[in-house]
Amino acid sequence: MRTALSILALILLTGGTFLAVKDYGYVDYDDPAYISDNIYVNSGLDSKNLQWALTHHHAKGPTSHPGVTNLYHPLTWISHMTDVQLFGVNNPQAQHLVNLAIHILSAIIAFLFLRLLLQDHWIALFAATLFAIHPLHVESVAWLTERKDTLSGLFFFATLLTYLLYLQKKSLPLLISSIAFCTLAAFSKPSVVILPGILTLIDIYRSKKFPEINLAYLLDELRSKLPWLAPCLLVAALTFYFQSSGSHAAFSKDISFLSRMNDLPTKLTYYVYRTFNPTSLTFHYVRPPFNPILLQLISIAFWATIVAVTWLLRNKINILPFGILWFLTCMIPVSGIVYVGTSFTADRYTYLSILGFFLIIATLIKNHLPTPIWASAFALITVACTYLSFQQTKVWKDSYTLFENATKAQPRDPAGFTNLATKYQVDKHYDKADPIFKKALQLNPKDYTSLHNLGVAQLNHHKDIPKAIDYFNQANEAHAAEYPPSLRKLIEIEVRSPSPNSQNVHDLSHRYNKLTKYQHPPYLIFEIEALLHLGQKQEALPIFKKLQRLPNTSPQILQKIGQALERR
């Protein structure tokens, strides 16, 4: 009865905290790229869409946002497609409720797993409650794009629960279930490839004594975790492959591995800080406004102290090494060691990791305070987190509330200003958009998105083509490898001019096609036609062959170009 009531309380508390999402739509931050404008998702479930989810093969043509294929998470794509199939692409409210339901189910399974592991009902319930309602998790629940967090989290905790049950009962179906859930988790989000490491932590915790780490121990753990390790290694390899060939490649090369490693202690420290002070949250963060070397030294000292204390108390308070190592293990894939995006830190990256801190807090409070005091502490912390999360959920109501909050929460970050101005521009409020773009450029003169959109405003609203061209050229220079939307605009300006310069059309379209891997038929056609005007038939033939291989290219256009090539 106590377990059932606790689960009911989790459902009601979590559902009530996030219920506002039932009225929310898409936000203009990755939701169009992932769902509403994605031709492989917004058409629901069909064979070509499923093929794309599994292989990123563009059977229907390229996506409008190439960055969506940087990560490999086919099960999450299929989840979005299923939502569209069931509810329609114009019903994001239902998709939000599905996301909330998955998060609630994850919290319930987390509670059951922790209760079984810790053998303490109240510590498990409090830790699971914090997982369910912590403000840092609002982003994962209220943002449809982050379905990969909630879905992978569901299978993550199912893996751990079935693994613990298998260790107790030595049942083959439970073993198979745990490996299957691990596979589903990895195919939902690549960052859960650390699951075998978490299983090892569970083994260490259950032994009640921190083991001697040597080569024999590591080899034994490796052998015992191979069934879980295999799908994780496969997903990791696929993710590295798609990242190296996707839009992240240029940015990852622009930021050295050494530079990313230097930032690691500071980033980890900031995640700890935001766990205990979850205010001024937003979708994007810039580097803190302090001396980076001093901040790095303070962070190194902080983590050295944490590690030293944890090591000294490893056999006296065994939840301490378990919780710290849980956090660090979960953070490895999203810590920035591997390039994951432009944000210095991100709330969504804490979805699984900070449960380690919740376990430490819950255990220390309950085991070292009288019952009335720890019960009151649990209640007060729960109320505080519920209130903060309820308020933070309102931020995700729509694009305007999201971006306006970002300009206030992170006034030094151009991302909030750029996205707010872009939203105004899309809604044709050019007079409001332009000064906000310029504010973003004051914060970051190389903000290629703002430069591009100022060019769009000059082109469409102010009708000043020379100024538009200048902004588009600046955007290309600011981008790590030229900015495809700006190149497109420059091509279109040249093609639509009274007397197009064939050499310019060729140069621009060639740069664009090379950058986008010859995936967009109209721009291949521009390059072919320019080459024909320049009398370079032989150079046009290989591009024509690429055009023939692309899906959805008009047969009439292919025939027309083929005839032109034959005549010349």
N, C-alpha and C positions, 0 to 999 in steps of 0.2 A: 504493500500500500504506500509506504514512504517513497519508494522509487517512482511509482505511478504519479503521485502528487508532485514530486520534484520535476518530472518530465512535463506535467501539465503547467507548472509554474514557469518553466523555461519557455514553453510555447507561448503562453500569454504575455510574459514579459518581453520576449524578443519580438513577437508579432505586434504588440502595442507600441514598442519603441520605433519600429520601422514602418508602421502601417501607412504612413503618409505616401509611401512610394506607389500605392495603388492608383493614385491620380496623376502620376508623373509620366512624361513622355520621353522621347529621346533628347539627349543634349548634343550640341554641335562640337563635341570633343570625342572623336573616335567612334561614336555610335553610328554615324553615317557610313564610315569606312567598314565597320564590322557588320552592320545589320541593314540599315534602311537603304543605303546606296550600293550595297554589295550585291552584284548580280547573281552570285552563287548562294546567297543567304536569303535575299528578299523574295526569291521565287520558291522557297520551301524545299521539300525533299524530292529530288529526282536523281537519276543515275549520274548525270554530269556534275551536279552539285556534290554528290557523295565522292565522286572521283577527285574533284578539286580539293575537298576536305582532307582526303587521304594522301594526295600526291602533289597538290598545288599545280596540277595540269590545267591550263586555261582553255578548256574545251569550248567555252562561250566567249572567249576573248579575255583581255586583261582586266583586272579590277581597277576601279578609278583611283584607288589608294594602294599602291604597291607595298607599302610598309606592313600591311596586315599579314603578309606571308613571311615575316621575319622569324616568327616563332612557329613551332610545330605543335598544334593542339587540335587534332582532328575531331576528337569527341566533343569539344566545346563548340566547334563549328556545327556539328550535327545537332547539338542541343539547340543552338539558335535556329537552325533550319526547321527543327521539329516545332519550336514555338510558332514560327511563321506559318507552318503547315496547319497547326491547330487553331491559331488565333488570328492569323493574318498579319501582314507587316505593318498595318495601320493601327494595331492594337498593342502598343508598347506597355500599356498598363497591365495587361495580363502577363507579359514577359517579366515585368517587375515582381509580380506576385509569385511567379515560378522561382525567380532568383531568391526571394525572401523565404519561400518554402524550403528550398535547398539549404539555405543557411541555417534555418531552424533545425532541420534534420541533422545537419552536421554537428550542431551544438548538442543535440540529444545523444548522438553516437559518441561524441567526445566525452560527455558525462559518463556514459556506460563504460567506455574504455578506461577512463581515469578512476572510476570507482573500483573496477576490477584490478587495476594496477596498484593503486594506493591502499586499497582496503580501508578507505575512510570516506563515508558518504558525503560529509559536509565539505571537506576539502575539495573533493571531486565536483560537487555541485557549485561551489563558489568559483572555482577555476573555469568551469564550463560556462557559468553565467557571465563572467568577465569576457570570455571569448565571444559570447553571443552579443554583448551590448557595448563593448568598448568603442569609444569614438573613433579610434584609428581604423575600425572595421566598417565604418559607414560607407566609405568609398567602394569597398568590395560588394556591399549589399545594394546600394542605391544607384550604382552605375552599371548599366546593362553590359557594357563592354567587358566588365570584370567578372562575367559569368565564369570565366576560367578559374577565378579564385574560389568561388563557392563550390563549383562542381568538383574541382580537384580536391578541395578540402573535405567534401563528403566522402570521396573514395579513399582519401588519406586516412581518415579516422576509421573507416570501415576496414582498411588494411590492418591497422593497429589492433582493433578489437578482435578481429578473427585470428590474428597472430597470437594474441594472448590466450584466447580460447583454445587454439591449437596446442600451445605449450602445456596447457592444463589437461587437455583430454586426448592429445595425440591422435586426433581424428583426421583422416585423409581428406574428407570433404572440406574441413576447416582450413587445412593447408592449401588446398586448391583455391578455395574462396579468397584467402589472403593474397595469394599470388595474382589472382584475377583482379581483385580490387586495386592492387598495386599497379597493374598494367593499365587499368582504366584511369587511375589517378595521373599516371605519367602521360597518358594520351589526352588528358584534359588540360594540363599545364606542365611544361618541361621543368619548372623549378622544383617539383616534388621528386626529382630524381635522387634526392637525398634520403628517400625513405629507407633504404637498407641501413643507412647510418643511424636513423631513429630506432630501427629494430635492434641494432647493437646496443644503443643506450638503454633500451628496455631490458635487455639481457643483463646489462651491468647493474641496473637499479634492482632487479629482482634478486641478484646474487648478494645484495646487502653489503658488498665490499668492493671497493674500486680495484680492478685487476692490475696485475703487472703487465704493462704494454710492451710486448716484444714481438719479434718477427713471427714466432710460432703462434702467438695469440692472434695476430693480424691475419695470418694465413688460414687459421681455423675459422675465424669469423667470415673471411671471404668465401670459403667453401660453403659454410652453412647458409650464407645469404645469396648464393648464386641464383636461385630461382627468382628472387626479387630484383637482383642486380641486372639480370639479362634485359628485361623490358626497359629498365631505366637507362642502361647504356645505349640501347637502340634509339630511344627518344633523344638522348643527349647528342648522339651522332647526327641524327636527322636535323636537330635544331642548329647545331654548328654549321651543317651544310647549307641550310636555308638562310641563316644569318650571314654567312660569308658571301652568298650570292644575292642578298637582298639589299634594301635601302640602308640598313644599318652598317653595311660593310665600310662605306666611305667614312662614316663618323667614328667607327671603332678604330680605324687606321689613324684618324686624326688625333685620338687620345691614346697615348702610349700605355702599355701594360704597367710600367713603373709608376706613371702618374695615377693610374687607377688604384694601385696598391698603396700609394702614399695617402690617398683619401680614405682608405678603409677604416682606420681607427676612429677618425672624426665622424664618418657616417654611422658607424655602429654606436658611438656615443650619443649621437643625435636621436637614434631610434630609442635608446634607453630614456633619454630626456622626454621625448614625446609620449612614451608609454605612461610616464608618471605625470606629465603635464600636457594632456591632449587638447590644447587650445590653439586658436589661430591656424586651424587645419585647412588645407586646400589641395588641389590636384597636382600642383607643381611647386618645387622649391628650388631656390638658388643657394649657392654656397653661403654659409654664414658670414656676416660682416665683421669678421675679426681677423687678426693676423693669422694666416694659415699655418705658419710654422709653430707659433705659440699654441694654437688650437690643437695641432697635431701632437705636440709634446704633452699637453694636458690630457689628451685622449689616450695616448700611449701609457701615461702614468696611471690613469683611471683603470684601464684594462689590465695593466700589470698588477695593480692592487686587487682587482676582482679575481684574477687567476690565482694569485698567491693565497688569498683568503679561501678560495674554493678548494685549492689543493690541500691546505692545512686541515680543513674541516671535512674533507671528502668522505671519511668513514664515520664521522660523528653526525653530520647532517647530510645524508646522502641525497636529499632532494636538491641540495645546492649545486653539486656538479651536474646532476641530471638536468635541472632547469637551465643553467648557463650553457651547457653543451647543446641542449635542445635549441635554444635561441641561435647560437653560433652556427650550428649545422643547418638549420632552416634558412639562415641568412646567406650562406655561401653562394647560391646561384643568383641572388638578387642584390648582392652587396656592391656591385659595380666592378668586380674583378673581371667579369665578362660584361661587355657593353650591353646595357638594357634600356637606355633612353637618356634624355637630356636632363631629367630632374635629378637634383643632387641626392635627395631621398624621396621616398614615395610611401604614402600610408598603406597602399595595397600590398606592399612587400612585407608587411608585418602580420598578414592574415594568419599564418600558422606559427610564426617564430615567437611572438611575445607570450604565447601560452606558457612558455618556460618560466617567464617572470611571474605569471599568475599562479603557477604551482608553488613557487618559492614563497610568494606573499601569503597565499592561503595556508600553507603548511606552518610557516613561522608564526602567524597570528593565532591559529587554532591551537597549536601545540605549546605555546608559551604564554597564553592569556587565559584568565578565568572565562567560563562559558558566557556569562552575561556581556563581558567586554568584547570577546571575539564575535559573538553574534551581532552585537551593536555595530562593530566595525564592518562586518560583512554587509549589514543592511545599509549603512551610510555610504560605503563605497559603491554599492549597487545603485542607490538612488542618484548619486553624483554622476555615475557613468550613464545611467538612463537619461537623465536630463541633458547632459552634453551631447549624447548621440541623437536624441530627439531634435535638438536644435540644429545639429550638424546635418541631419537628414534634410532639413528645409533648404539647405544650400543647393542641393541637387534637384530642386523643383523644376528648373528649366535652365537654358543656356545663360540667360541674363543674370539670374541669381548666382549661378556657379561662377561666372567670370567676374562679376562685381565683387563677390566675396574674395576672389583671388587677388584683386587689386588692393584690397584692404588687409588681408592676411599676410600677403607677401608684396609689399609696395616696392621692393627693389627688384622684383622679378618681372621681366617684360612679358612673360607668357600670359598672365591674366589680362594685361592691356591689349596684347595682340589679338587674343581670342575674343575679347569684348568688342574691339573695333571691327573685327571680321564679321561678327554677328550683326552689328549695326550696318555694315556694308551689304551683307547678304539681304538684309531687310530694307535696303536702299535708303538708309539714313546716313548719307555721305557726309553731311555737315557734322554729325556727331562722331563719325568714324575717323576722319582725317586727323583731328588733334590727338586722338587716343593712340593712333598709329605712331604719330610723331613723339608722343611720350614714351612709347615702347622703344623707339630708336634712340632716345636720350639715354635710356637704361642700357641698351645694347645696340650700338651703331651697325652691327652685323646681323641684325635680326632680319633674315631674308624673307620671312613671311610678311612682315610689315612693309618692307621695301616692295615686295611683289604686289601687295594689295593697294599700296599707294599708287602703283603703276596702273592697276585696274581702275581705280577711281579717276585718275587722269584720263584714261582711255574712254571709259564708259560715261562718266559724269561730266568731267570738265572738257572733254574732247580736245585735250592737248597731247597730241601724239608724240612730239619730241620729248616732253617731260615723262610720258609713259615709258618710252624706250629707255630713257636714262635710268628710271627706277628698276626696270626689268634687268638691265645690264648690271646694276648694282646688286640686285638680288642674286644673280648668277655668280658674281664675284664673291659674295658673302657666303654662299653655300659651299659645303665641302667638296662637291663634285658637280657644280652647276645645278640650278633649280629647275626641274622639268616644267612646272607650270609657267615659269617666266620664259623659258625657251619656246614653249607653245605659243605664247602671246606674241613673241617677236616674229615667229614664223607667220602667224596669222596676219600681223600688221604688214609684213612684207608682201605676202600673197595678195592681200586686198588693196594694196596701193595701186594708183592709176597705171604705173609702169613698173611691175615687179622686176627686181634684179635677180636673174636666175642663179648667179653665183652666190648671192646672199642667201637665197632660198635653199640652195644645196648645202651651203656651209652650216646653216642653222638646223635644217632638218637632219643632216648627217650627225651632228652633235647630239640632237635629241634622240634619234633612233639608236645610236650607239649607247647612250646613257640608259635608255629604257629597254635595251636588248631586242630591238626590232619587233615590238609587240603591238604597235598601234598603226593599223592600216592607213588612215588618212595621211600620216606623216611619212610613211614609206612611199605613198603615192606622190607626195610633194617632192621627195628626193628624186624619185624616178623621173618625174616630169621635168624637173630642173636639169637633170643630167641629159635628158633628150634635147632640151632647148640649147644646152651647151655642146651638143653633138657628141656626147660621150656614151654611146650605146653599150659598149662593152662593160663599162662601170655600172650601168643600169641593170644589166641582166642578172647578176647575183642578188640584187635587192628585189627584183621581180620574183625570183624563185622563193625568197623569204616571204614575200607577200602571198604567194600561192599557197604556202603552208599554213597561213593563219586562218583560224576559223572565222566564219561570218563575213568574209570578204565577198563583196558583190560579184557574181559571175560576169555581169555585164561590164563592170569596171575592169576585171581581169582580161576579158576579151578585147576591150578597147585598148588597153595598154599593150597587150600582146600584139595586136595589129599594128600599133604605132612602132613597136620594136622591130617588127618584120619589115615595115616600109623603109626604115632607116638602116 
